[in-house]
């Protein structure tokens, strides 16, 4: 930020820094509001809580403080809905951590400073978050912050979970009270545990609390932290299975420094547990649409394609039908990609991929292969003949045609991203063959 060396100090939640003259700063971790590393700072002399983005709003006028509550309450609520609401449980955790502080001023990074109605603003965050949390499907991820690669890996898993629309709560086993652990386990539909060190007394006690609080049919996932003295993963796995929990993905074993492949494995594992937990919601949504409308939507015919992408050492593929040419100058195509697809992480602006066009009468083998469910981290191209395109993404040898594409924009369309890409080059294998066509009976699911 300052482009020159400066004196710095790393701080953790609960630590204090004495600046002199009575100004003692206390640091309070508030992850996921609105960043994974958000931390609040409380000055004990002035009773000021510095909050970064939390309790802010995108609003500016001539008033330094919140003098007129009716003037800014709409912007306060809109800001909460956009940036804080998606992590309602994390909001509640942060509020619990500051409840004993005497707060005279909330100094936010956006909008006026809050001084005249502090209890009102904090109360609104509390009520909105409690209401939001009631309807959420929750995955609780337990880990030890400074042990091995645990923190990095669980954030990657959390990213995969978030694609499916579930709420995620990250919990440091070394700094969480047993009662809080019990409450989270009771509320969670899914649990993920990064193995702590065997020598950590607090973490071991927390594991015992988790085992005592779980209930049947919760989803469970376990991973090693790679710290060198991890708690053995398989004895704990057996205990959870004996208690009736359902394993969402096979244990993730970390034997070396995590690579891109490890990150892909963790991201896909998070997506798997999220999809498992939301399966009933998905079925309900499928059944809820008006029958005449779904039949009408089903009459929109499409072609059949396979999207293949490679980025660094990781690659993925997706069977697709929502594909269309979108522009002539430049030549461009648009593809709808569900937000919970594994390939989504390889489909951002600047990324490149290959659009493989399937041939009428010769696509069944490829369709069967790419529609099957792959385990997290599995090779999508095992047993499939491919060769590299100029952009290094795999070209399917059996494809009727292929185009190399570069993504230039993404548009949020609810449960899908619409990916617009310019077409760089392409080739047709058989000029006389036709593209495979797809006709659906109903239009509210694939």
C-alpha angles and dihedrals in degrees: 000000000000098000093224137076115280137175110266141172131198114229134190132205111288096022122123136212121203110215093179132246090068096302104131115169120210120196123217121189114227105173121195095021092135098315131034091244100045113145129182123217124209123196107208094200098054097025088231120152113205106204110175103212098348117110090007133126138198094251135118134181137137095285118096093196137040095269097150113041095186091055095059108024094093091054090045091056094044091052091050092049093050102041111015107028095071087062099041094148091053088052090054091049092051092048090052091053093054099037094101094051120101099229118194097166134019108208106199130186092233130044131353123341111259113234112125099053104023096141091047094053094046090046091055091052088050095050096043092048094047090052092047094047093055092068099039129105104227132210113191114204116198120196143138112257102217100030121107114305093322098119095049094046097047091050088054091050089047089054090055091049092050091058089069095052099251123136117248129206119190114207127190106216091207097056107033126099117239091241091056090049091051093049093050094048090050091052098041125095091193134033129198122185128194105204113252126212114281089232095059106105095188093048092048090052090049091052089054089050091051092050091051094048103045122105134204122285095020111138116244135194128180133196137176118244096213094230096132100248102052121166105261108267103207100057088052090046090054091051092053092048091050088054090055101256119150118235108232095191136359116271113281109229118202112199099156142018107309115259133194087271090056090050091050090050091052094045092051091045089056090049091050094055091045092051091048092052095046097044093104091049090051092051090048091052091050091054096044101069122099109266095226092048093049091050090050092049089050090063091071101102124206141179126253121249143161120221115210125187139175128191118176108314097340128083137175143175139210134197106230140183103165095085129128140162105257107182144014100204102065100016105245144165133204125215129186111221121187111238092235096055115118091228091059091089089060094050105078131123109293094022120121132217144163123248107211115198115212122223125237111256094009104067104081096093094050092043092052091048098048096040094058119100112260123207115242110284094009120149106256091197101052107135094006121115111236141157128197122264121217088266088052095245115131119265114207110236091213095052119118090221140346138205129198111224140187121205115236102168145008128207124200109234104173109265093007139054116223105217117203116198137174116233114237103182141337147181139206119218097195120023093192098052125092130230115258110255130215123210120183128199093211132024107213098082140016 
